[in-house]
Amino acid sequence: MKSRYFTKIGEEATKSKWTAEDEEEYRNEPLVVELYINQALKKRGLNQKQLAEMTGIRPAAISQLCRGFVDRLNLDHVGRIGTALRVESIEEIVRLVKVSEADATTMKPRGHRDED
């Protein structure tokens, strides 16, 4: 995926020019959201219960997010989790990947390891 389209903000993002090649690449390739909250917790030596206490999010909701069992992603939760974990980039906890690059059973990109 050409991440340059997803990393720009404000006026810079609205001025991005799509080429015919870009359009063809994205036309029929859906994106999926992958969650890396569990990996971020492991990296910081924290557990789900601690994250729930730090964010004020129900432990059951944290568990679902860590397992990727969510139909809708609450942006307030993402913000609270990012703040609590002091992430430097949203990609530490949430990523958009093409379906063809994701593992359909785990919704992780090919080659992804939990230690990452």
C-alpha positions, 0 to 999 in steps of 0.5 A: 500500500502506498502509505503516503496517502494515509500519512498526510493531514490537512491541506497537504492531504487534500492536495495529493494528486492521484494518478491513473496508476494509483486509481487502478491499484486501489479500485478493487482492493479493499482495506482491512483494519488490523489491531496491534494492541496486544503487541503494544502491551507486550512491548511495554510489559503491561497486561489487559487489566492494567490497560483497562485501569489506565484508560477507564475502558471496560476490561471486556472491551479491552479483551475484545480489542486485543483479540481483534473481535470488534465490528466497530472501532471506537475512536475515543478508545483508540485515543485513550489507548494511544495516550495510555501507551504513549504511542509515537504513531497510530500504526503501533496499535492500528493499521490499514492493510490490503486484504491480499496482504492480510492473513484471513484467519488472524487478520495480520499481514503476511510475515507478521509475528507477535514479537514485532 
